[in-house]
Amino acid sequence: MKKILLLVCAIIFLLPFLFGCGKPAIVNIECDEFMEQKNVTRQIEIWPAYAITVYLCSNPSTGFSWSESAVISNQSVVQQAYHEFMAPEEPGPGTPGQEMWQFRALEKGTSTIEMEYSRPWEDGEEPEWTFTLTVTVKY
């Protein structure tokens, strides 16, 4: 009986890995997509304890930047772990890079992650671009 219970537990634990559900989520939005639509949205499903990495087009030489901290609707489900600007591989005047955030899925539930691309000193102005990611963490 103990062997069967152990086998069932092992199978339940390994199912996400066998079907590709255990992979960390990567979201990458290029500048072209933001040029076409200023408000980009995505939805993902992920398992608890896995990472979500978001790459968004960014060009600080224009004075624009993404929010340092994302607005997260439910921080018991998802939390921000890291954020940095990544310069382009071949730098040149006006060449965009990317900003990268890492988030950690914590527990079952749904949360939204929202970010704005704007000039921080222009208080009250509408953001140039927005990004919203709806994250569903499931077992």
C-alpha positions in Angstrom: 0.0 0.0 0.0 2.8 2.4 0.9 4.5 1.7 -2.5 1.3 2.5 -4.4 0.8 5.7 -2.5 4.4 6.7 -3.1 4.1 6.0 -6.8 0.8 8.0 -7.0 2.5 11.0 -5.3 5.5 10.8 -7.6 3.3 10.7 -10.7 1.3 13.7 -9.5 4.5 15.6 -8.8 6.0 14.8 -12.2 2.9 15.5 -14.4 3.7 19.2 -14.9 7.2 18.4 -16.1 6.1 15.6 -18.4 3.6 17.8 -20.2 5.8 20.9 -20.4 3.8 22.9 -17.8 6.7 23.2 -15.4 8.7 25.5 -17.7 9.4 29.0 -16.6 7.3 31.5 -18.6 9.0 34.0 -20.9 7.2 37.0 -22.3 9.0 39.2 -24.9 7.4 42.2 -26.5 9.3 44.0 -29.3 9.1 47.7 -30.1 7.2 47.0 -33.3 4.3 45.5 -31.4 4.1 48.6 -29.1 4.2 50.8 -32.3 1.1 49.0 -33.6 -0.8 49.0 -30.3 0.1 51.2 -27.4 -1.6 48.9 -24.8 -0.3 45.3 -25.1 -1.8 42.5 -23.0 -0.9 38.9 -22.5 -2.1 35.9 -20.4 -0.1 33.0 -19.1 -0.6 30.0 -16.9 2.2 28.8 -14.6 2.8 26.6 -11.6 3.8 27.8 -8.1 7.5 28.4 -7.5 8.3 29.0 -11.2 9.7 32.2 -12.6 8.1 34.6 -15.1 10.5 36.7 -17.1 9.2 39.7 -19.0 11.3 41.5 -21.7 9.9 44.8 -22.9 11.4 47.1 -25.6 12.9 50.2 -24.0 14.9 53.2 -25.2 16.1 55.4 -22.3 17.9 57.8 -24.8 14.4 59.2 -25.6 13.7 60.0 -21.9 11.1 57.2 -21.6 11.4 54.3 -19.2 9.2 51.6 -17.8 8.0 51.6 -14.2 10.7 50.4 -11.9 8.2 48.4 -9.9 5.2 46.7 -11.5 1.8 47.2 -10.1 0.7 43.7 -9.0 -3.0 43.2 -8.1 -2.4 40.2 -5.8 1.0 39.9 -4.3 0.1 36.6 -2.5 0.0 35.0 -6.0 2.9 36.8 -7.8 5.8 38.9 -6.6 8.4 41.0 -8.4 11.9 39.7 -7.8 14.1 41.7 -10.1 14.2 44.5 -12.7 17.1 45.8 -14.9 17.8 47.6 -18.2 19.6 45.5 -20.8 21.6 47.6 -23.4 21.4 46.5 -27.0 24.0 44.0 -28.2 25.2 46.5 -30.9 24.9 49.9 -29.2 24.3 53.0 -31.4 22.5 56.3 -31.1 18.8 55.7 -30.6 19.1 51.9 -30.6 16.6 50.4 -28.2 17.4 47.8 -25.6 15.1 45.9 -23.3 14.0 46.1 -19.7 13.7 42.8 -18.0 11.6 41.9 -14.9 11.5 38.6 -13.1 8.5 37.6 -11.1 7.9 34.5 -8.9 4.7 32.6 -8.9 3.8 31.9 -5.2 0.5 30.2 -4.9 -2.7 29.2 -6.7 -4.7 32.2 -8.0 -4.9 35.0 -10.6 -3.1 38.3 -10.5 -2.4 41.1 -13.0 0.9 42.7 -13.5 0.8 46.2 -15.0 3.6 48.5 -16.2 3.7 51.9 -17.9 6.3 53.4 -20.3 6.5 57.1 -19.8 8.7 60.1 -19.0 8.8 60.1 -15.2 9.2 63.9 -15.0 5.9 64.5 -16.9 3.5 64.1 -14.0 0.0 63.7 -15.1 0.7 62.8 -18.7 -0.7 59.6 -20.2 1.9 56.9 -20.6 3.2 56.3 -24.1 2.8 52.5 -23.8 1.2 50.1 -21.2 1.7 46.4 -20.7 -0.6 44.1 -18.7 0.1 40.5 -18.0 -2.6 38.3 -16.4 -1.0 35.4 -14.6 -2.9 32.3 -13.5 -1.0 30.2 -11.1 -2.5 26.7 -10.9 -1.7 23.2 -9.5 
